[in-house]
Amino acid sequence: MTDPDTGAFIWYELITPDPDAAKTFYDAVIGWDIAPRDPGEGGMDYRMIRRSDGGMAGGVLALSREMLEGGARPAWYGYVHVADVDAAKQAFVAAGGTVHLDRTMEGVGRMALVTDGQGAPLYVMTPIPPADNPDAKSDVFDYEKAQHFRWNDLQSDDPDGALALFGEVFGWEKTGTMSMGEMGDYTFIGRHPEDMIGAVMRRPPMTPHSIWTFYIGVDDIDRAVEAARDGGGRIDQGPDEIPGGEFSATGTDPQGVAFGIVGPRNP
């Protein structure tokens, strides 16, 4: 029997060399309150991303020298729920992908960082729910709400191969397409037709490699774009109107991490 949570994006993580600067930037652009580091904590520098509604949007991990030497680079990463991490790893490897990390964290769950055959990274994870809330569900992704992640966009050298792999491992379905002319189709994906989570498209020439872009909801696209520029970031594209009347933009934060934002244009 298929795990009903399989295929859900359940966490997002920013790996950055400067968590304090990331807090200043994303708090202003998105409206988050990224937790400061507890000066009494040792070891790994990991901070929770707090939303104004009291929930969490993900985490921020400081990029250490050891991580850099191991090949890690500043980026946003998405975590996808799977019922069996070993089976997911095997499927990615069989499709030409690679397993870069496999670890278990007590009280959190087991996770593996994998790349598909075109090198686009994702975490696959079997989480452990909190002991005091065994029926807890992640709400970091919400198709409609600000301060949540709202869209997951893959630009791939092999969209058909990626879609086949994700269908096998995550149960994602094609929920529709939008023609992009010479670039081919923008293929919408979801856990079922009423539950869109993102899209897959062919990598355009200006994108150096296959990559996921994660779009974060904002309350006002123009305010967020201005805050990104004022905060030392760069807007690379947009704001562009998207189906439904909202607007999206992509940019790069001051530490060189690509991000996307989506939201309304308020009068």
Number of C-alpha atoms within 10 A of each C-alpha: 3 9 11 11 17 21 22 22 23 22 21 23 20 22 23 22 18 16 23 16 15 21 19 14 23 19 18 18 26 24 18 22 19 23 16 14 14 10 6 5 9 8 5 10 15 20 21 17 23 19 20 11 8 8 14 21 24 25 19 23 18 18 21 17 11 9 12 12 9 10 9 15 16 18 18 20 20 21 22 21 23 27 19 16 19 14 12 21 23 14 18 21 16 13 17 12 19 21 16 15 10 16 11 13 10 8 11 13 13 19 23 21 19 22 21 25 21 20 16 19 22 19 24 29 27 21 18 14 15 11 9 7 8 9 8 11 11 17 16 19 24 19 16 14 16 22 27 23 28 24 21 22 20 21 22 25 19 16 22 14 15 22 20 16 20 19 17 14 21 23 19 24 20 18 18 14 15 12 10 11 8 6 12 13 17 21 22 21 25 21 20 13 14 8 15 21 24 20 24 23 25 19 18 13 8 6 10 8 15 21 20 22 20 22 23 26 27 27 19 20 25 19 15 22 24 15 18 22 17 13 18 12 21 18 18 13 11 15 19 13 15 11 6 7 10 16 20 23 22 20 20 17 20 17 17 15 17 22 19 23 29 28 26 18 17 10 5
